[in-house]
Amino acid sequence: MQTKIIQKLLLCMAILHNFILTAQDLNLVAPAQKIANQVKSIFTYVVIIIFIVVIFNNLGHFTKDGGDWKKGVWNIVIYAFVIGGVVVLFRYVASITL
């Protein structure tokens, strides 16, 4: 019984070792750089589209009678902080070398 468990464990360790050695030879730097460049190229457009949606969603706070303009401005400020955080996080991750 124990020999079967030891054999399975050794087999799993050999397969895992093979995966680790194979993963080191894949050279994923170029594909990761391509994906990062594509994300950088469309990020501005995505942010602008989302900003327009946020403005339209908060337009009711500015235009309706008794509208709470502070809430509308606050939502836009929160959006700006979130986008700023995403940009900082993306730049930090992009600066890490593999």
Biopython code that builds the backbone (N, CA, C, O; Angstrom):
import numpy as np
from Bio.PDB.StructureBuilder import StructureBuilder

atoms = [
    (1, "MET", "N", (0.819, -1.197, 0.000)),
    (1, "MET", "CA", (0.000, 0.000, 0.000)),
    (1, "MET", "C", (0.862, 1.259, 0.000)),
    (1, "MET", "O", (0.625, 2.187, -0.773)),
    (2, "GLN", "N", (1.860, 1.277, 0.874)),
    (2, "GLN", "CA", (2.717, 2.451, 0.962)),
    (2, "GLN", "C", (3.591, 2.590, -0.278)),
    (2, "GLN", "O", (3.936, 3.707, -0.663)),
    (3, "THR", "N", (3.947, 1.495, -0.897)),
    (3, "THR", "CA", (4.777, 1.579, -2.093)),
    (3, "THR", "C", (4.022, 2.226, -3.244)),
    (3, "THR", "O", (4.611, 2.958, -4.038)),
    (4, "LYS", "N", (2.718, 1.960, -3.339)),
    (4, "LYS", "CA", (1.912, 2.588, -4.385)),
    (4, "LYS", "C", (1.817, 4.097, -4.156)),
    (4, "LYS", "O", (1.879, 4.887, -5.098)),
    (5, "ILE", "N", (1.666, 4.474, -2.903)),
    (5, "ILE", "CA", (1.590, 5.903, -2.582)),
    (5, "ILE", "C", (2.913, 6.580, -2.889)),
    (5, "ILE", "O", (2.943, 7.683, -3.434)),
    (6, "ILE", "N", (4.007, 5.917, -2.540)),
    (6, "ILE", "CA", (5.335, 6.478, -2.817)),
    (6, "ILE", "C", (5.573, 6.563, -4.319)),
    (6, "ILE", "O", (6.149, 7.541, -4.795)),
    (7, "GLN", "N", (5.141, 5.555, -5.073)),
    (7, "GLN", "CA", (5.300, 5.581, -6.522)),
    (7, "GLN", "C", (4.494, 6.725, -7.132)),
    (7, "GLN", "O", (4.982, 7.430, -8.014)),
    (8, "LYS", "N", (3.275, 6.906, -6.668)),
    (8, "LYS", "CA", (2.440, 8.005, -7.190)),
    (8, "LYS", "C", (3.034, 9.366, -6.835)),
    (8, "LYS", "O", (3.013, 10.295, -7.642)),
    (9, "LEU", "N", (3.559, 9.467, -5.623)),
    (9, "LEU", "CA", (4.182, 10.707, -5.199)),
    (9, "LEU", "C", (5.410, 11.013, -6.042)),
    (9, "LEU", "O", (5.603, 12.155, -6.461)),
    (10, "LEU", "N", (6.242, 10.010, -6.297)),
    (10, "LEU", "CA", (7.420, 10.212, -7.130)),
    (10, "LEU", "C", (7.036, 10.572, -8.565)),
    (10, "LEU", "O", (7.677, 11.414, -9.193)),
    (11, "LEU", "N", (5.995, 9.934, -9.074)),
    (11, "LEU", "CA", (5.520, 10.249, -10.413)),
    (11, "LEU", "C", (5.035, 11.697, -10.484)),
    (11, "LEU", "O", (5.344, 12.414, -11.436)),
    (12, "CYS", "N", (4.279, 12.119, -9.480)),
    (12, "CYS", "CA", (3.790, 13.502, -9.442)),
    (12, "CYS", "C", (4.949, 14.488, -9.339)),
    (12, "CYS", "O", (4.930, 15.532, -9.991)),
    (13, "MET", "N", (5.941, 14.173, -8.542)),
    (13, "MET", "CA", (7.097, 15.049, -8.405)),
    (13, "MET", "C", (7.875, 15.130, -9.719)),
    (13, "MET", "O", (8.355, 16.203, -10.083)),
    (14, "ALA", "N", (8.005, 14.015, -10.431)),
    (14, "ALA", "CA", (8.710, 14.018, -11.713)),
    (14, "ALA", "C", (7.948, 14.847, -12.746)),
    (14, "ALA", "O", (8.551, 15.597, -13.513)),
    (15, "ILE", "N", (6.633, 14.710, -12.762)),
    (15, "ILE", "CA", (5.828, 15.490, -13.700)),
    (15, "ILE", "C", (5.915, 16.982, -13.367)),
    (15, "ILE", "O", (6.049, 17.815, -14.263)),
    (16, "LEU", "N", (5.839, 17.312, -12.083)),
    (16, "LEU", "CA", (5.947, 18.707, -11.663)),
    (16, "LEU", "C", (7.306, 19.280, -12.023)),
    (16, "LEU", "O", (7.398, 20.418, -12.483)),
    (17, "HIS", "N", (8.356, 18.507, -11.819)),
    (17, "HIS", "CA", (9.704, 18.954, -12.174)),
    (17, "HIS", "C", (9.796, 19.204, -13.675)),
    (17, "HIS", "O", (10.402, 20.185, -14.105)),
    (18, "ASN", "N", (9.205, 18.333, -14.464)),
    (18, "ASN", "CA", (9.204, 18.502, -15.912)),
    (18, "ASN", "C", (8.460, 19.776, -16.304)),
    (18, "ASN", "O", (8.915, 20.511, -17.180)),
    (19, "PHE", "N", (7.326, 20.044, -15.668)),
    (19, "PHE", "CA", (6.569, 21.275, -15.956)),
    (19, "PHE", "C", (7.382, 22.515, -15.620)),
    (19, "PHE", "O", (7.357, 23.498, -16.361)),
    (20, "ILE", "N", (8.100, 22.473, -14.511)),
    (20, "ILE", "CA", (8.911, 23.633, -14.115)),
    (20, "ILE", "C", (10.022, 23.870, -15.123)),
    (20, "ILE", "O", (10.272, 25.011, -15.514)),
    (21, "LEU", "N", (10.681, 22.822, -15.540)),
    (21, "LEU", "CA", (11.754, 22.975, -16.527)),
    (21, "LEU", "C", (11.214, 23.466, -17.863)),
    (21, "LEU", "O", (11.850, 24.286, -18.525)),
    (22, "THR", "N", (10.059, 22.976, -18.259)),
    (22, "THR", "CA", (9.455, 23.406, -19.519)),
    (22, "THR", "C", (9.004, 24.856, -19.429)),
    (22, "THR", "O", (9.151, 25.602, -20.397)),
    (23, "ALA", "N", (8.468, 25.266, -18.309)),
    (23, "ALA", "CA", (7.982, 26.636, -18.150)),
    (23, "ALA", "C", (9.119, 27.644, -18.218)),
    (23, "ALA", "O", (8.913, 28.776, -18.653)),
    (24, "GLN", "N", (10.306, 27.253, -17.796)),
    (24, "GLN", "CA", (11.441, 28.157, -17.850)),
    (24, "GLN", "C", (11.907, 28.400, -19.277)),
    (24, "GLN", "O", (12.535, 29.422, -19.553)),
    (25, "ASP", "N", (11.615, 27.491, -20.177)),
    (25, "ASP", "CA", (12.060, 27.617, -21.558)),
    (25, "ASP", "C", (11.023, 28.257, -22.479)),
    (25, "ASP", "O", (11.259, 28.343, -23.684)),
    (26, "LEU", "N", (9.890, 28.706, -21.957)),
    (26, "LEU", "CA", (8.821, 29.211, -22.811)),
    (26, "LEU", "C", (9.069, 30.615, -23.346)),
    (26, "LEU", "O", (8.554, 30.950, -24.413)),
    (27, "ASN", "N", (9.836, 31.445, -22.652)),
    (27, "ASN", "CA", (10.123, 32.816, -23.049)),
    (27, "ASN", "C", (8.828, 33.594, -23.272)),
    (27, "ASN", "O", (8.472, 33.918, -24.405)),
    (28, "LEU", "N", (8.149, 33.882, -22.201)),
    (28, "LEU", "CA", (6.862, 34.573, -22.269)),
    (28, "LEU", "C", (6.989, 36.087, -22.260)),
    (28, "LEU", "O", (5.978, 36.782, -22.157)),
    (29, "VAL", "N", (8.189, 36.614, -22.364)),
    (29, "VAL", "CA", (8.380, 38.062, -22.297)),
    (29, "VAL", "C", (7.770, 38.748, -23.512)),
    (29, "VAL", "O", (7.073, 39.751, -23.359)),
    (30, "ALA", "N", (8.012, 38.238, -24.700)),
    (30, "ALA", "CA", (7.502, 38.879, -25.916)),
    (30, "ALA", "C", (5.972, 38.874, -25.975)),
    (30, "ALA", "O", (5.390, 39.922, -26.256)),
    (31, "PRO", "N", (5.292, 37.755, -25.726)),
    (31, "PRO", "CA", (3.828, 37.803, -25.731)),
    (31, "PRO", "C", (3.252, 38.713, -24.645)),
    (31, "PRO", "O", (2.250, 39.392, -24.870)),
    (32, "ALA", "N", (3.879, 38.727, -23.479)),
    (32, "ALA", "CA", (3.396, 39.618, -22.416)),
    (32, "ALA", "C", (3.570, 41.076, -22.810)),
    (32, "ALA", "O", (2.721, 41.911, -22.497)),
    (33, "GLN", "N", (4.658, 41.386, -23.489)),
    (33, "GLN", "CA", (4.887, 42.757, -23.950)),
    (33, "GLN", "C", (3.859, 43.152, -25.008)),
    (33, "GLN", "O", (3.408, 44.297, -25.025)),
    (34, "LYS", "N", (3.486, 42.232, -25.884)),
    (34, "LYS", "CA", (2.455, 42.519, -26.891)),
    (34, "LYS", "C", (1.116, 42.823, -26.225)),
    (34, "LYS", "O", (0.427, 43.768, -26.608)),
    (35, "ILE", "N", (0.753, 42.028, -25.237)),
    (35, "ILE", "CA", (-0.513, 42.245, -24.534)),
    (35, "ILE", "C", (-0.484, 43.582, -23.807)),
    (35, "ILE", "O", (-1.473, 44.315, -23.821)),
    (36, "ALA", "N", (0.638, 43.907, -23.172)),
    (36, "ALA", "CA", (0.757, 45.183, -22.461)),
    (36, "ALA", "C", (0.637, 46.354, -23.423)),
    (36, "ALA", "O", (0.007, 47.358, -23.093)),
    (37, "ASN", "N", (1.224, 46.246, -24.596)),
    (37, "ASN", "CA", (1.121, 47.326, -25.595)),
    (37, "ASN", "C", (-0.312, 47.484, -26.086)),
    (37, "ASN", "O", (-0.769, 48.607, -26.299)),
    (38, "GLN", "N", (-1.028, 46.378, -26.270)),
    (38, "GLN", "CA", (-2.426, 46.471, -26.690)),
    (38, "GLN", "C", (-3.291, 47.103, -25.618)),
    (38, "GLN", "O", (-4.166, 47.916, -25.916)),
    (39, "VAL", "N", (-3.047, 46.732, -24.367)),
    (39, "VAL", "CA", (-3.813, 47.326, -23.264)),
    (39, "VAL", "C", (-3.523, 48.817, -23.169)),
    (39, "VAL", "O", (-4.436, 49.613, -22.951)),
    (40, "LYS", "N", (-2.259, 49.203, -23.329)),
    (40, "LYS", "CA", (-1.898, 50.626, -23.288)),
    (40, "LYS", "C", (-2.579, 51.397, -24.407)),
    (40, "LYS", "O", (-2.992, 52.540, -24.206)),
    (41, "SER", "N", (-2.703, 50.792, -25.577)),
    (41, "SER", "CA", (-3.281, 51.516, -26.710)),
    (41, "SER", "C", (-4.783, 51.717, -26.570)),
    (41, "SER", "O", (-5.299, 52.729, -27.045)),
    (42, "ILE", "N", (-5.508, 50.795, -25.935)),
    (42, "ILE", "CA", (-6.958, 50.955, -25.831)),
    (42, "ILE", "C", (-7.400, 51.515, -24.488)),
    (42, "ILE", "O", (-8.573, 51.849, -24.323)),
    (43, "PHE", "N", (-6.491, 51.626, -23.525)),
    (43, "PHE", "CA", (-6.865, 52.057, -22.182)),
    (43, "PHE", "C", (-7.471, 53.457, -22.185)),
    (43, "PHE", "O", (-8.460, 53.705, -21.495)),
    (44, "THR", "N", (-6.894, 54.363, -22.944)),
    (44, "THR", "CA", (-7.397, 55.738, -22.992)),
    (44, "THR", "C", (-8.826, 55.779, -23.493)),
    (44, "THR", "O", (-9.661, 56.486, -22.929)),
    (45, "TYR", "N", (-9.115, 55.034, -24.538)),
    (45, "TYR", "CA", (-10.465, 55.035, -25.095)),
    (45, "TYR", "C", (-11.479, 54.435, -24.125)),
    (45, "TYR", "O", (-12.599, 54.932, -24.002)),
    (46, "VAL", "N", (-11.088, 53.378, -23.447)),
    (46, "VAL", "CA", (-11.981, 52.745, -22.470)),
    (46, "VAL", "C", (-12.278, 53.705, -21.327)),
    (46, "VAL", "O", (-13.421, 53.812, -20.883)),
    (47, "VAL", "N", (-11.253, 54.405, -20.849)),
    (47, "VAL", "CA", (-11.445, 55.362, -19.757)),
    (47, "VAL", "C", (-12.366, 56.502, -20.196)),
    (47, "VAL", "O", (-13.225, 56.929, -19.424)),
    (48, "ILE", "N", (-12.203, 56.991, -21.403)),
    (48, "ILE", "CA", (-13.057, 58.081, -21.894)),
    (48, "ILE", "C", (-14.502, 57.617, -22.018)),
    (48, "ILE", "O", (-15.416, 58.350, -21.640)),
    (49, "ILE", "N", (-14.722, 56.427, -22.535)),
    (49, "ILE", "CA", (-16.090, 55.907, -22.681)),
    (49, "ILE", "C", (-16.736, 55.726, -21.305)),
    (49, "ILE", "O", (-17.897, 56.087, -21.112)),
    (50, "ILE", "N", (-15.994, 55.174, -20.363)),
    (50, "ILE", "CA", (-16.543, 54.994, -19.011)),
    (50, "ILE", "C", (-16.801, 56.349, -18.361)),
    (50, "ILE", "O", (-17.784, 56.498, -17.634)),
    (51, "PHE", "N", (-15.943, 57.339, -18.604)),
    (51, "PHE", "CA", (-16.148, 58.673, -18.053)),
    (51, "PHE", "C", (-17.438, 59.290, -18.592)),
    (51, "PHE", "O", (-18.183, 59.923, -17.845)),
    (52, "ILE", "N", (-17.699, 59.109, -19.871)),
    (52, "ILE", "CA", (-18.944, 59.634, -20.459)),
    (52, "ILE", "C", (-20.152, 58.952, -19.826)),
    (52, "ILE", "O", (-21.155, 59.607, -19.544)),
    (53, "VAL", "N", (-20.065, 57.650, -19.603)),
    (53, "VAL", "CA", (-21.163, 56.930, -18.955)),
    (53, "VAL", "C", (-21.377, 57.448, -17.531)),
    (53, "VAL", "O", (-22.517, 57.623, -17.100)),
    (54, "VAL", "N", (-20.293, 57.693, -16.804)),
    (54, "VAL", "CA", (-20.402, 58.223, -15.443)),
    (54, "VAL", "C", (-21.043, 59.603, -15.460)),
    (54, "VAL", "O", (-21.885, 59.907, -14.615)),
    (55, "ILE", "N", (-20.653, 60.435, -16.412)),
    (55, "ILE", "CA", (-21.247, 61.776, -16.522)),
    (55, "ILE", "C", (-22.745, 61.667, -16.784)),
    (55, "ILE", "O", (-23.539, 62.360, -16.148)),
    (56, "PHE", "N", (-23.137, 60.800, -17.719)),
    (56, "PHE", "CA", (-24.570, 60.660, -18.014)),
    (56, "PHE", "C", (-25.346, 60.092, -16.825)),
    (56, "PHE", "O", (-26.480, 60.500, -16.576)),
    (57, "ASN", "N", (-24.748, 59.160, -16.096)),
    (57, "ASN", "CA", (-25.426, 58.620, -14.920)),
    (57, "ASN", "C", (-25.590, 59.668, -13.826)),
    (57, "ASN", "O", (-26.568, 59.630, -13.080)),
    (58, "ASN", "N", (-24.665, 60.586, -13.722)),
    (58, "ASN", "CA", (-24.716, 61.609, -12.692)),
    (58, "ASN", "C", (-25.390, 62.887, -13.163)),
    (58, "ASN", "O", (-25.531, 63.830, -12.385)),
    (59, "LEU", "N", (-25.803, 62.935, -14.408)),
    (59, "LEU", "CA", (-26.454, 64.129, -14.948)),
    (59, "LEU", "C", (-27.758, 64.435, -14.219)),
    (59, "LEU", "O", (-28.136, 65.598, -14.084)),
    (60, "GLY", "N", (-28.438, 63.408, -13.755)),
    (60, "GLY", "CA", (-29.672, 63.606, -13.019)),
    (60, "GLY", "C", (-29.461, 64.360, -11.719)),
    (60, "GLY", "O", (-30.348, 65.085, -11.268)),
    (61, "HIS", "N", (-28.305, 64.197, -11.121)),
    (61, "HIS", "CA", (-28.018, 64.916, -9.888)),
    (61, "HIS", "C", (-27.898, 66.417, -10.145)),
    (61, "HIS", "O", (-28.150, 67.220, -9.247)),
    (62, "PHE", "N", (-27.519, 66.797, -11.350)),
    (62, "PHE", "CA", (-27.316, 68.212, -11.660)),
    (62, "PHE", "C", (-28.582, 68.875, -12.203)),
    (62, "PHE", "O", (-28.796, 70.063, -11.963)),
    (63, "THR", "N", (-29.424, 68.136, -12.928)),
    (63, "THR", "CA", (-30.504, 68.769, -13.676)),
    (63, "THR", "C", (-31.869, 68.727, -13.011)),
    (63, "THR", "O", (-32.681, 69.620, -13.253)),
    (64, "LYS", "N", (-32.153, 67.742, -12.195)),
    (64, "LYS", "CA", (-33.501, 67.631, -11.646)),
    (64, "LYS", "C", (-33.722, 68.671, -10.541)),
    (64, "LYS", "O", (-32.771, 69.181, -9.948)),
    (65, "ASP", "N", (-35.007, 68.973, -10.279)),
    (65, "ASP", "CA", (-35.346, 69.923, -9.221)),
    (65, "ASP", "C", (-34.891, 69.381, -7.873)),
    (65, "ASP", "O", (-35.152, 68.229, -7.526)),
    (66, "GLY", "N", (-34.223, 70.215, -7.142)),
    (66, "GLY", "CA", (-33.718, 69.785, -5.845)),
    (66, "GLY", "C", (-32.609, 68.775, -5.970)),
    (66, "GLY", "O", (-32.359, 67.999, -5.048)),
    (67, "GLY", "N", (-31.939, 68.779, -7.112)),
    (67, "GLY", "CA", (-30.868, 67.820, -7.345)),
    (67, "GLY", "C", (-29.690, 68.052, -6.417)),
    (67, "GLY", "O", (-29.387, 69.183, -6.038)),
    (68, "ASP", "N", (-29.060, 67.001, -6.075)),
    (68, "ASP", "CA", (-27.913, 67.065, -5.172)),
    (68, "ASP", "C", (-26.642, 67.127, -6.014)),
    (68, "ASP", "O", (-26.067, 66.095, -6.359)),
    (69, "TRP", "N", (-26.208, 68.349, -6.343)),
    (69, "TRP", "CA", (-25.050, 68.501, -7.216)),
    (69, "TRP", "C", (-23.775, 68.030, -6.524)),
    (69, "TRP", "O", (-22.825, 67.615, -7.187)),
    (70, "LYS", "N", (-23.751, 68.094, -5.190)),
    (70, "LYS", "CA", (-22.560, 67.623, -4.472)),
    (70, "LYS", "C", (-22.363, 66.118, -4.662)),
    (70, "LYS", "O", (-21.236, 65.639, -4.795)),
    (71, "LYS", "N", (-23.472, 65.383, -4.671)),
    (71, "LYS", "CA", (-23.377, 63.940, -4.879)),
    (71, "LYS", "C", (-22.848, 63.636, -6.282)),
    (71, "LYS", "O", (-22.028, 62.736, -6.460)),
    (72, "GLY", "N", (-23.324, 64.394, -7.280)),
    (72, "GLY", "CA", (-22.845, 64.194, -8.642)),
    (72, "GLY", "C", (-21.360, 64.475, -8.776)),
    (72, "GLY", "O", (-20.628, 63.703, -9.395)),
    (73, "VAL", "N", (-20.915, 65.584, -8.194)),
    (73, "VAL", "CA", (-19.495, 65.922, -8.247)),
    (73, "VAL", "C", (-18.679, 64.891, -7.469)),
    (73, "VAL", "O", (-17.599, 64.496, -7.907)),
    (74, "TRP", "N", (-19.189, 64.457, -6.320)),
    (74, "TRP", "CA", (-18.491, 63.466, -5.512)),
    (74, "TRP", "C", (-18.321, 62.151, -6.278)),
    (74, "TRP", "O", (-17.261, 61.529, -6.202)),
    (75, "ASN", "N", (-19.343, 61.722, -7.010)),
    (75, "ASN", "CA", (-19.240, 60.488, -7.800)),
    (75, "ASN", "C", (-18.175, 60.619, -8.888)),
    (75, "ASN", "O", (-17.435, 59.673, -9.158)),
    (76, "ILE", "N", (-18.102, 61.784, -9.502)),
    (76, "ILE", "CA", (-17.097, 62.003, -10.549)),
    (76, "ILE", "C", (-15.698, 62.025, -9.935)),
    (76, "ILE", "O", (-14.756, 61.501, -10.530)),
    (77, "VAL", "N", (-15.553, 62.621, -8.759)),
    (77, "VAL", "CA", (-14.256, 62.647, -8.077)),
    (77, "VAL", "C", (-13.835, 61.231, -7.690)),
    (77, "VAL", "O", (-12.669, 60.867, -7.843)),
    (78, "ILE", "N", (-14.772, 60.440, -7.193)),
    (78, "ILE", "CA", (-14.460, 59.044, -6.852)),
    (78, "ILE", "C", (-14.008, 58.291, -8.100)),
    (78, "ILE", "O", (-13.057, 57.511, -8.047)),
    (79, "TYR", "N", (-14.689, 58.524, -9.228)),
    (79, "TYR", "CA", (-14.301, 57.885, -10.487)),
    (79, "TYR", "C", (-12.864, 58.275, -10.843)),
    (79, "TYR", "O", (-12.070, 57.423, -11.240)),
    (80, "ALA", "N", (-12.532, 59.553, -10.703)),
    (80, "ALA", "CA", (-11.185, 60.010, -11.042)),
    (80, "ALA", "C", (-10.141, 59.338, -10.144)),
    (80, "ALA", "O", (-9.073, 58.956, -10.621)),
    (81, "PHE", "N", (-10.441, 59.191, -8.847)),
    (81, "PHE", "CA", (-9.500, 58.518, -7.954)),
    (81, "PHE", "C", (-9.342, 57.040, -8.305)),
    (81, "PHE", "O", (-8.234, 56.508, -8.252)),
    (82, "VAL", "N", (-10.415, 56.391, -8.656)),
    (82, "VAL", "CA", (-10.335, 54.969, -9.023)),
    (82, "VAL", "C", (-9.504, 54.795, -10.289)),
    (82, "VAL", "O", (-8.651, 53.910, -10.356)),
    (83, "ILE", "N", (-9.746, 55.632, -11.289)),
    (83, "ILE", "CA", (-8.960, 55.549, -12.522)),
    (83, "ILE", "C", (-7.495, 55.857, -12.238)),
    (83, "ILE", "O", (-6.607, 55.202, -12.784)),
    (84, "GLY", "N", (-7.236, 56.845, -11.391)),
    (84, "GLY", "CA", (-5.851, 57.142, -11.015)),
    (84, "GLY", "C", (-5.188, 55.956, -10.350)),
    (84, "GLY", "O", (-4.027, 55.657, -10.627)),
    (85, "GLY", "N", (-5.916, 55.274, -9.470)),
    (85, "GLY", "CA", (-5.367, 54.080, -8.828)),
    (85, "GLY", "C", (-5.090, 52.971, -9.822)),
    (85, "GLY", "O", (-4.072, 52.287, -9.718)),
    (86, "VAL", "N", (-5.980, 52.783, -10.782)),
    (86, "VAL", "CA", (-5.776, 51.754, -11.808)),
    (86, "VAL", "C", (-4.547, 52.083, -12.645)),
    (86, "VAL", "O", (-3.760, 51.194, -12.969)),
    (87, "VAL", "N", (-4.379, 53.350, -12.995)),
    (87, "VAL", "CA", (-3.220, 53.758, -13.790)),
    (87, "VAL", "C", (-1.928, 53.521, -13.012)),
    (87, "VAL", "O", (-0.959, 52.997, -13.562)),
    (88, "VAL", "N", (-1.911, 53.904, -11.731)),
    (88, "VAL", "CA", (-0.716, 53.698, -10.909)),
    (88, "VAL", "C", (-0.408, 52.211, -10.785)),
    (88, "VAL", "O", (0.749, 51.811, -10.912)),
    (89, "LEU", "N", (-1.415, 51.394, -10.542)),
    (89, "LEU", "CA", (-1.216, 49.952, -10.424)),
    (89, "LEU", "C", (-0.705, 49.360, -11.734)),
    (89, "LEU", "O", (0.200, 48.525, -11.728)),
    (90, "PHE", "N", (-1.278, 49.788, -12.853)),
    (90, "PHE", "CA", (-0.854, 49.275, -14.152)),
    (90, "PHE", "C", (0.595, 49.653, -14.439)),
    (90, "PHE", "O", (1.369, 48.824, -14.917)),
    (91, "ARG", "N", (0.963, 50.894, -14.150)),
    (91, "ARG", "CA", (2.344, 51.312, -14.392)),
    (91, "ARG", "C", (3.315, 50.565, -13.487)),
    (91, "ARG", "O", (4.428, 50.240, -13.901)),
    (92, "TYR", "N", (2.901, 50.294, -12.257)),
    (92, "TYR", "CA", (3.779, 49.540, -11.358)),
    (92, "TYR", "C", (3.979, 48.119, -11.873)),
    (92, "TYR", "O", (5.101, 47.612, -11.895)),
    (93, "VAL", "N", (2.887, 47.479, -12.288)),
    (93, "VAL", "CA", (2.994, 46.106, -12.798)),
    (93, "VAL", "C", (3.797, 46.088, -14.090)),
    (93, "VAL", "O", (4.570, 45.158, -14.320)),
    (94, "ALA", "N", (3.630, 47.099, -14.936)),
    (94, "ALA", "CA", (4.366, 47.143, -16.195)),
    (94, "ALA", "C", (5.859, 47.392, -15.961)),
    (94, "ALA", "O", (6.687, 47.006, -16.786)),
    (95, "SER", "N", (6.201, 48.030, -14.850)),
    (95, "SER", "CA", (7.614, 48.318, -14.596)),
    (95, "SER", "C", (8.372, 47.121, -14.042)),
    (95, "SER", "O", (9.603, 47.110, -14.050)),
    (96, "ILE", "N", (7.650, 46.114, -13.563)),
    (96, "ILE", "CA", (8.303, 44.921, -13.021)),
    (96, "ILE", "C", (8.869, 44.098, -14.179)),
    (96, "ILE", "O", (8.161, 43.791, -15.137)),
    (97, "THR", "N", (10.126, 43.752, -14.082)),
    (97, "THR", "CA", (10.738, 42.939, -15.139)),
    (97, "THR", "C", (10.598, 41.470, -14.790)),
    (97, "THR", "O", (10.675, 41.076, -13.626)),
    (98, "LEU", "N", (10.392, 40.679, -15.814)),
    (98, "LEU", "CA", (10.228, 39.236, -15.599)),
    (98, "LEU", "C", (11.576, 38.553, -15.457)),
    (98, "LEU", "O", (11.636, 37.337, -15.270)),
]
sb = StructureBuilder()
sb.init_structure("model")
sb.init_model(0)
sb.init_chain("A")
sb.init_seg("    ")
for serial, (resi, resn, name, xyz) in enumerate(atoms, 1):
    if name == "N":
        sb.init_residue(resn, " ", resi, " ")
    sb.init_atom(name, np.array(xyz, "f"), 0.0, 1.0, " ", f" {name:<3s}", serial, name[0])
structure = sb.get_structure()
